[in-house]
Amino acid sequence: MAYSGQTMTEYEISYISSPNLAEDARGELDAAIDSSVEKAEGNISHNSESIRRRLVYPIQKQSVGFVRTLQVSLNQDKIEKLRQDIRKMSGILRVSVLATPRRAEVSTSIFEVTKEQPAEKKPTTPAKAISMEEVEEKIEEALDEEVK
């Protein structure tokens, strides 16, 4: 699909909204963002529900936020204005826009905490003990090589 002779580009828009928003206010914010995408002549192919997550670092003095992700097809001339419009909305802590290939679905599972399995440790053989005399001998050999 094309608008104004331009081809559509796939984007993944993720945003974090304030944990201080009431549930209905958060729903209104999500609807306003969806509406902004439509006003920019974009199409939402997939979206996730807002989920509460602890943030790795505080954003605007908040350590928790609601994360939501949208998969959007949009004319690339309009993506920057859309990003700015979303950033200006009340209750938005952070917005991320990435050009991505179309995904089969957008899932909040990417935000789930996973515990990495520890790497298998290979048994190591103890290093051979080296005397100071051997170290000095090797240093002398290296210096002799350098002089030649």
C-alpha positions as CSV (number, residue, x, y, z in Angstrom):
1,M,0.0,0.0,0.0
2,A,1.3,3.5,-0.8
3,Y,0.4,7.0,0.0
4,S,1.5,10.1,-1.9
5,G,3.7,7.9,-4.1
6,Q,5.7,6.7,-1.1
7,T,6.1,3.1,0.0
8,M,5.1,2.1,3.5
9,T,7.9,1.2,5.9
10,E,7.4,-1.2,8.9
11,Y,8.1,0.2,12.3
12,E,8.0,-1.1,15.8
13,I,6.8,1.6,18.2
14,S,7.4,0.8,21.9
15,Y,6.5,3.2,24.7
16,I,6.5,3.4,28.4
17,S,3.7,5.2,30.2
18,S,3.6,6.4,33.7
19,P,2.5,4.0,36.5
20,N,0.6,6.9,38.0
21,L,-2.1,6.8,35.3
22,A,-5.4,5.2,36.3
23,E,-6.4,2.1,34.2
24,D,-9.0,4.1,32.2
25,A,-6.5,7.0,31.6
26,R,-4.0,4.4,30.3
27,G,-6.6,3.0,28.0
28,E,-7.4,6.5,26.7
29,L,-3.7,7.1,26.2
30,D,-3.3,3.8,24.2
31,A,-6.4,4.8,22.1
32,A,-4.9,8.3,21.5
33,I,-1.7,6.8,20.2
34,D,-3.6,4.4,17.9
35,S,-5.6,7.4,16.7
36,S,-2.4,9.3,16.0
37,V,-1.1,6.4,13.9
38,E,-4.3,6.4,11.9
39,K,-4.2,10.3,11.4
40,A,-0.6,9.8,10.0
41,E,-2.2,7.4,7.5
42,G,-0.5,4.5,9.1
43,N,-1.8,0.9,9.7
44,I,-1.4,-1.0,12.9
45,S,-0.8,-4.6,12.1
46,H,-0.2,-5.9,15.6
47,N,-0.1,-4.5,19.1
48,S,0.3,-5.7,22.7
49,E,-1.5,-4.8,25.8
50,S,0.2,-2.4,28.3
51,I,2.0,-4.5,30.9
52,R,3.5,-3.3,34.1
53,R,7.3,-3.7,34.3
54,R,10.1,-2.7,36.7
55,L,12.5,-0.4,34.8
56,V,16.2,-1.2,34.8
57,Y,16.9,2.5,35.7
58,P,14.5,5.3,36.7
59,I,12.9,7.4,34.0
60,Q,11.5,10.7,35.1
61,K,11.9,9.5,38.7
62,Q,9.8,6.5,38.0
63,S,11.1,2.9,38.6
64,V,8.0,1.2,37.2
65,G,6.1,1.8,34.0
66,F,3.6,0.3,31.6
67,V,5.1,-1.0,28.3
68,R,3.2,-1.4,25.1
69,T,4.5,-2.2,21.6
70,L,2.8,-1.6,18.2
71,Q,3.8,-2.9,14.7
72,V,3.0,-0.1,12.3
73,S,3.2,0.4,8.5
74,L,3.7,4.1,7.8
75,N,5.2,6.4,5.2
76,Q,8.7,7.2,6.4
77,D,8.2,10.9,5.9
78,K,5.6,10.9,8.7
79,I,7.3,8.7,11.3
80,E,9.3,11.5,13.0
81,K,6.2,13.7,13.5
82,L,4.3,10.7,14.9
83,R,7.2,10.1,17.3
84,Q,7.2,13.7,18.4
85,D,3.4,13.7,18.9
86,I,3.6,10.6,21.1
87,R,6.4,12.1,23.2
88,K,4.3,15.1,23.9
89,M,1.4,13.1,25.2
90,S,0.8,13.4,28.9
91,G,1.8,10.3,30.8
92,I,4.5,9.1,28.3
93,L,7.9,8.4,29.9
94,R,9.8,7.1,26.9
95,V,9.2,6.3,23.2
96,S,11.3,4.1,20.9
97,V,10.7,3.8,17.2
98,L,12.6,1.1,15.2
99,A,12.4,0.3,11.5
100,T,11.8,-3.5,11.5
101,P,10.7,-6.2,9.2
102,R,7.0,-7.1,9.5
103,R,6.5,-9.5,12.4
104,A,4.0,-12.3,12.6
105,E,2.9,-10.9,16.0
106,V,4.0,-8.4,18.7
107,S,4.2,-10.0,22.1
108,T,5.0,-8.6,25.5
109,S,7.0,-11.8,26.1
110,I,10.1,-9.9,24.9
111,F,9.9,-7.9,28.1
112,E,9.7,-11.0,30.3
113,V,12.7,-11.5,32.6
114,T,14.7,-14.6,31.7
115,K,17.4,-16.2,33.7
116,E,20.4,-17.1,31.6
117,Q,21.8,-20.5,32.2
118,P,25.3,-20.3,33.4
119,A,27.9,-21.3,30.8
120,E,29.4,-24.7,31.3
121,K,32.8,-24.4,32.9
122,K,35.5,-26.5,31.3
123,P,37.9,-28.1,33.8
124,T,41.2,-26.3,33.6
125,T,44.5,-27.9,34.2
126,P,46.7,-26.2,36.7
127,A,49.5,-24.1,35.3
128,K,53.0,-25.5,35.6
129,A,54.9,-23.8,38.3
130,I,57.6,-21.5,36.9
131,S,60.7,-20.5,38.9
132,M,62.1,-17.0,38.8
133,E,65.2,-18.3,37.2
134,E,63.1,-19.5,34.2
135,V,61.4,-16.2,34.0
136,E,64.7,-14.3,34.0
137,E,66.1,-16.7,31.4
138,K,63.1,-16.1,29.1
139,I,63.4,-12.3,29.5
140,E,67.1,-12.5,28.5
141,E,66.2,-14.5,25.4
142,A,63.6,-12.0,24.4
143,L,66.0,-9.1,24.9
144,D,68.7,-10.9,22.9
145,E,66.2,-11.5,20.1
146,E,65.2,-7.8,20.1
147,V,68.9,-6.7,19.8
148,K,69.7,-8.9,16.9
